[in-house]
Amino acid sequence: MTEVGVHRKLAAILVADVVGYSRLIEADEAGTLARLRALWQAVVEPSIARHGGRVCKTTGDGALVEFSSAVDAVRCAVSIQMGSLHPLEPADNVLRYRIGIHLGDVVIEGDDILGDGINIAARLEGLAPPGGIAISGSLQEQVAGKVSTAFSATGEQTLKNISRPVSVWVWRPGDVEPGNAATTSHRKAAGRNPLVAVMQFLNRGSETVLSNFAESLADDLTTALSRRRGIDVVARGAIARQNVAASDGPSIRAATRADYMLCGAVQRVGERIRVTAELIDAASGGQLWTERYDRDWSDPFALLDDLTEHIAFAARTAMNAYDGRRFDEGARNALSNAERRAKAAEHFYRFTRADYIAAERLLDDVLRNDPDDAMALAMQAFCLIYQGLLEIRGFDPANRERILELAGRAVECDRASDFAYRTRGMAHLYLSGDCRAALGDAKRALALNPQYGLALHLKAEALIYGERQAEGIAIMRRLIDMDARDPINYNRCLTIALGYFATGEYEDALEAIEYAISGAMGLPLEELTKAAVLVQLGRQDEASETIGTLRSRWPGCTRSNIMLPPFEKAEHRARFRDALGVAGLPD
């Protein structure tokens, strides 16, 4: 007989439960529930969302989660365990999960899932060590060679109420991928993302309301940073609610394994508030970034949103630029995939052709180990896009096809990756001139992470090259305001200049393009834009001199073989091209 009305599908099933939950509740019910809620909100829920999971059921201290991808299920589990593994509380109060994952057939009943696969995942959870993960052999076969997490075989196990033995593989906290062990004390565990601990901001006054504001700011920063791919955040519930000085870095690192600490202080005088923030290298105690924000106190909720946006943006930028330096002493073939991605990201911030080629080599290594690594796929596409932008003739046909393939695969492999959507949007904009498709991908990235600066950058580009220049310029100026030291600001000023060119505001365009050129990024479009703007201002001699300088770098460039700005409106493209002819660039 066949089953009637029964819907089945293959799924990766994750079951998680808190270790010793009953004991913790008995000892401190209110405190345990508060810590569990904070851990769920700061670590578990964002990790599930980032990896495309669906919560089918929660049980107070645990959860049943369904994934369409075995790889995503494992990556989510590791993210949860690494994010909750770093407590400052006494050992008796620590919240630790056991996680079991199985790949099997499940029965769909409304929003719930049923079947033998659920029972196996639940039994595996019971076999996992505290803070660890146990997976079945069927799932191990799917993830082998695709994740850097090293599982150890424990052989076949007889599970309660399961008729057949199940092969069990286990990962314990602190396990590293064979051959990728750290070579110095400050090296991260192989395969994991950089970890940041957002510490309690100091109250430099005596007002209770300021203490509450400082705590809310730390909580909001934790949430904002946890939305970003490529970084993990220590759960706020796992950090003691106490004032912490920068000098405590080594002890914080020992307790949390954090690579970075985000610290700060708040001080109020009348209706003005001053907030300082700093990013600390937890291993050395060195300051990597600091900023001071003076604001009006009149609307605390709007102030929280503003500060969270500015601080999270600047701190994440600083981490991106710094993280790869941690692995300078290691040979390329001794790095884990996560470390290779970090090194590649560091190269991105140098904006040279040689650095993008070096990043490509690192990412090639990652993709040989894991062809479906969405971050590496998107980063590889990003490398090739910027190499094209550094060429006056743009993208050669072979790279054009490869960029589109890489960017498309990145989104297919991880539909919860803001960076993948952002990179695909760049491909739409610069390879196809499709402002609408680029804007759509920018909006998808921002839906995943509303404070993602590079997605806001893409949105602004799509608006400027489309027909909404004023909106796009306003976003670009806000991004520059969020971190005046971000090297990408030179590129933002180039796009602002092109926005003003489109609207005929040529004096403003000249000011923006001269600032962009001062950054020495070397994009050919910078000098082309300056020449076009100077022509519109009637300064033809200077425009011709600019074209002469450009042609000394790029002999043989003409108006027919250069890459023009991807303006959506034909009139804007024609005005730009005609101005270059007046400046002396031949047909």
N, C-alpha and C positions, 0 to 999 in steps of 0.2 A: 504494500500500500504506500502511496505517496502522501506526504504531509500537505494538508490543505490550509492555506492562509498563514503559513509559517514563513517568515522572512529571515534569511541567514546571510551572514557576510563574514569575511576573514578580517580580523582586527588584532591589534596589539593591545592587550589589556593590562593596565597598571593598577595595582592595589597598594595603598600606602596606609600605615598605621603608626601612631606615636608609641614609642617604646615606654613601657611602665606608666601608661596614662592613668590607670586607676590609682596607683600609689601617689602620683603627682597631684591628682584631684583631691585625694584624701588629706594630703599634707597642706595644700593651699589651693582651694578651689578657685577663688577669684583671680589670684595671680596666674595660675596655670591657664585659665580660660583667656585671660588678657594676652598672655604670651603666645598662646596658640592662635588667637585671632590675628595678632601682629605678624606672626610667621606666615600664616596663610595669605594675608594681604600683601606682604612685602616680597615673599619668595615663591610660595607654592602656586598661587593663582597666576601671577605674571609668567612663571615658567611654563605652565600648562598652555596659556594663551600663545606665548612665543613659539611653541612647538606644535601648534595646531591640534591640541588635545580637546576632548569634550568631557566635562565632568558629568558622569551618569548618576552618581550617588555620593552623598557625604554621610559620615556616621559619627559626627562629633569630633573624634580624634583621627579619622581616616577618610579616605576617598577611593572611589572606583572611577577610573578615567580610561576613555577609549581613544586610540590613535589609529589613523589609517596607515601610518608608517612605523615600522619597527625601529628604524634609526631614530626618528623623532622621539619615540617613547623612551629610548635609552638616554638620549641627550637631555630630555626633560628630567628624568630621574637623577642623573648626575648633577644637573643644575640645582635641583631641589636639595640634594644631599650636601653639595658644596656650599650652598647658601645658608644652610641651617647647621653647619658643622662648626661654627666659630663662636661659641658662647663665652661670655665673661662671667656668667652666673656660676655659683658652685655646682659641682658635677651632679649633685642630687636633684637640681632644678632644671637641668638641661633638657630641652625638647629635641628628641632625635627620632627620625623616621626609620622604619624598615620598609623596603619597597620590593615587591615581587612583580615580574612582568612575564607574560606568556603570549605567544602568537597562536591563535586558534580560532575555530569557528564559533560564532555567537549567534544567538537568536534575538531578533529585534522585537521588542514589545513596547510600543509607544516610544517614550524617551529612554526606556530602560533597556539593558542588555542582559541576557540570561544564558545559561548553558554550562557545559563542562569546562570550557575555557576560563570562565570566571572562577570556578572552584580551584583550578590548577594555579591561577595567579595568586589566589588567596593563600593557598598552601605554601607557595614559593615565598610570599611575604614573611611567613612565619619562620622560614629557613634563613632569611637574610640577617646578617649581623647588624647590630645597632649602627645606624648611619650608613648602612650598606645596601646593596642591591643583589637580588637573586633572580636569575632568568632561566627559562627553559631551553633545552637544546634546540627546539624548533626556532626560537627567536635568535639564539646565538648563531645559527646558520645564516640568518638573514643579515645580521649586523657585522659579521666577521669581515675585517678589512675595510669596513665603512665608518667605524668609529675608533677613536684612539684609546677609549677606555679599555683597560686590560681585565678581562674576566678569567677566573681560574676554574678549571673543571673540578667538580667534586664527585663525579660519577653518577650512576643512576640511583635515584632515591624512590622509596615507596612512600607515596603521599596518602594521607588519610582519606578514605572514601573515593580514591582514584584507583581503578582496577589495574592499570598498567604502570610500570615504573617510568619515571620521568628523569631525563638527564638534566642535571642542575649545574649552573655556572654562577660564580659569586664574585662580586667586586666589593672590596672593603675600603673604608676611608683611608687615604694615604697611598693606595695602590697606584703605581705608575706604569706606563707602557714599557715593556722590556726594551732595553737599549736607549731609552730616552730619559734616564734618571738625571736628576739635577746634578750639576757639576760644582756648584758653589752654594753657600747657605742661602743666598737670596733668590735662587732659581725657583720658579713656580712648579708645582706638581704638573707633570707632563699632561697635555691634553686639555687643561682647564683654562677658562677665560681669566683675565685679570680680575682680582677681587678688591672691591672698595668698601671700606667701613665708614658710614656717615655717622660721625660722633655728635653727641649732644652739644649744641652751640652754647657758649658761656653767656650768662646774663651779667653784664657789667653794671647793673643797677640793683635796686632793691624791690622793684615792683613785681608782684606776682603775675600780672598780665604780661609782662615782658618774658618771664620764664615760660609761660604757656606759649607765647609767640615763638620763642626759640625752639621749643620742643616741636611745635607744628611745622616749623621750617625744616628741621631735620627729618621729620616724617615725610614731608612733601618731596624733599630732595631724594630720599630713599626710593619713593615711588617713581619719581621721574627718571632716575638713573636705571632702575630695574627694567624699564621699558625698552632700553637700548640693547640690541644684539651685540654680542662680542664682549660683554662685561657682566659680571655677577656682583651682587650687593649683599653684604652681611645683613641678616635680618635685624631690624630695629629691636625686635623683642629679645634678641640674643645679645644686645649690648646693654650693659648696666646704665641706668638713668642717672648719670653723674657727670660733673664737669671734668673734661679731659684736656690736659695741656699737650702741646706738640711734643714736649719732652718725653711723654709716655709712649711714643711710637714703638720702641722695641717690645715693651710689655704687651701693647695692644696686638702687635704682630704675632707674638708668641701665643696669645690666647685665641686669635681669630684667623691666623694665616693670611691676613689681608696684605695686599700689595700696596694699597694706597689708603690714606685716611683723609677724609674731607672734614675739616674742623672749622670753627668760626666763633664769632662773638657778636652780641647785639648790645647796643647802648642807646638810650633815649634821653634827649634833652628837650623838654617842652613838647612841641609838635613835630620835632625832627627825630629821625632814627638813623643811626649809623650801624651798618652790618659789615663785618669783615669776614672773608672766607679765604681758606688756604688749602691747597692740596699738598699732602706730605707723602714722600716715599717712606713707607713704613719700615723698610729694611734699614735705611741709613738715617732716617729722621730729617733728610734734606727737604727743603721747600721747593716744590716744582712750579707752583703758581699761587698768586695771591691777588686779591682785589678788595677794594673798599667801595661800598655803596651807601650814598647818602640819599635818604628818601623822606617824603612827607608821611606822617603817621595817621592822617585823617581817615584812611580806609584800610584797616589791617588786612582784610581778605584780599583786596586787590593788590596790596603790598606783598602778601605771601606769594601770589601768583607771579608777580613781576620778579621778585627775588629768586624764586625757584627756577624760572625760565633762564634768567641771566647766569646764575651760579652753575646750574646743571650743564648748560651749554658750554660755558668756559672750562669747567672742570673736565668734561668729557673730551673736549678738544685737546687739553693739556695731556690727558692720559693717552690719547691716540698718538700724539707726537712723541711721547716719551717711552711708551711701553716696550717698543722693539729694542731699545738700548740695553735692556736687561740681559739680552742674550748674545751680546757682542763677543763674549769669550767662548762661545760654543761653536763647534764646527757645524756647517749647514746640515750635514747628514745626521747630526746628533739631536737636532731640534724636533720637538713634537709638532703636529699640525697647527695647534693653537699658537705656538711660538713662531712658526714660520709666518703665519698670518700677521702676527704682531710686528715682526720685522718688515714685512711687506708694507704694512700701514705706515711705518716710520718713513720708508722711502717715499711714500706719497707726499709727505709734507716738505719735500725738497724740490719738487716741481722741475726735475731735469730728466732728459731723455735717458741718461745712464741709470738714474734711480728707478725709472719705470721698468727698464729692462731687467735690473737686478730684482725688482719686486716680482716680475713675471717668472723668473727662474725659481724663486721661493714658492710661488703659487703653483707652478708646474709640479713641484715635489708634493705639495698637498694633494693635488688632483690625481697624481699617480697612486697615492695611498687611499684616497676617498674621492672617486669621480663625481659623487653627488654632494660634495661639500658646497652648500649654497653660497656661503660667505666667500669661499675661494673663487667660485665661478663668477660671482658678481665683481669681486676685486680684480680678477683677470680682465673682465670686460672693461672695468674702470681704467686699468692701466692702458689698454689699447685705445680707449677714447681719448685720454690725455695725450698719448703719443701722436694721435691724429691731429689734435688741436695745436700741438707744437710744430706741425708740418704746415707750410704755407699752402700746399696743394691738398691738404686734408687727408682723407682716408683712402688707402689703396683698396681695390676690390676684394682682395683676399681677407684683409683685416675687417672690412665692412661685414662680410658674411660671418666671420668668426665672432665679432662683437655681438651681432644679433643672436647668434646661436647661444653664446655664453650667457647673455643677459636673460634670454628666454628660459634657458634651463635653470638658472638660479631661482627664478620665480616659481617654476614648476616644482623644484626640489624643496622650497620652503616658502609657502604662501603667507607665512607670518613674519617674513623678513623685511623690515623697512628699508634696509640697504639694497636688497635685491630689486625692490620696486623703484627706488631712487635711481639705480644704475640703468634699469630698463628704460626709465623715463628720459635719461640723458641720451640713450641710443636713439629713442624716438625723435628727440629734438635735434641732435647734431647730425645724425645720419639721414633722417627722412624729412626734417623740417616740420614735423608733425607736432605743433604746439598743443593741440587738444589731447593727443595721446599722452604727451609728457605731463600735462596738467592732471590728467586722470591718474597716472602713476604717482605723482606727487601727493595727490589727495589720498591714495591708498596707503602710502607710507605714513602720512600724518594721521590717518585713522588708527594705525597701529601705535604710533608714538607722536602725540601732538606737539612735543617740544623737540623734534628731531631737526636740528639746524640745517643739515644738508638737504632734507626734503623741503624745508621752507625755501632754501636757495633755489632748488629746481622749480618750485611753484612760481617764485619771482621771475626766473628766466622765462618760463612758459608764458607768463602774463606780459612781460616786456616785449618778447618777440612776437606775441600775438597783438591784441588790440587794446590791452589794459595796462598801458605803461605806468600810469600814476600809481596803481595798486602795487605793481611789481617793484617799482622804485622804493615805495614806502617800506615794503618787506625787506628789501636789501639794506636799507638804512637802519632798520631795526636790528638786523643781524649784525651789522658792523658795530652798533651800539652795545650789543650783548657782550662782545669781546673785541675790543679795539686792537688787540695784539694778534688776532687770528690771521695767519698769512694768507688765507683764502680771501681776505677782504680786498686784496688787490684785484683779484678776479671779479669780485662783486662790483668794484668800481668800474671795471671795463663794461660790465653788463648795464650798469646805471648810465654810463656815457652813451651806450647804444640806445637806451630808452629815451634819453634826452635828444639824441639825433632824430629818432623817429618822430618826436613831438615838435621838432624845430627849435628846441631850447639849447642853442649851440654854445653859449658862454658856459652854462652849467655842464654841458657835455665835455668841453675842453678841460674844465677844472677836474672832473672825474677821471678823464683818460690820462691826464698828466700824473695824477696820483697813482693810477694803475701801473703806468710805465715805471714809476719810481721803485716799484716792488721787484723789478728785474726778473719777472716770471718768464719773459722771453716769448710770449705768445705772439705770433705774427699779426693776429687780429688787433693787437694793441696799436701798433704803428699804422696799420691800415685805417683804423678808426680815427686816430689823430689827424692823419692826412685828410680824410673825408670831412672832418669837423672844421679844420683850418680853411679848407676851400669854401665852406658855407659861410665862414666869417670874413671872407675876402682876403685872407692871408695866404695867397697862392705861393709866394716864394718859400715860405716856411713849409707849406704842404709839399712842395717839390723837393725840398731838402730832406724831409722825412721819407719820401718815397725813394730818394737816392740812397739813404742809409739802409732802407729795407732791401733794395735790390743788390746792395753790396753783400748782404748776408744771404740773399736768395736770388742768385743770378738766373735769369730766364723766366722770372715770374711775370705773368701778364694778367690782365683782367679776365681772360678766358680760362685760366688754369688755377686761380686761387680759390680758396674756400671763403665765401662771403658769410656774413651773419645770417642765421636762419630766420629772418623776418618772414612772418606769415603773409604780409601784405606786399604785393608785387611793387607797389609804388615806393615803398621804403627800400627794397632791394635795388631798384633802378636808380634811385637818388644816390645811394651809397656807391654803386658801381660807376655812375657818371662822374661823381666827385673825384673818384680815383683817376679817371681819365684826365680830368682837368689838372690834377696834381702831377701828371706825367707818367702814370703807369700805362704802358702800351696795351693795345688789344691783344 
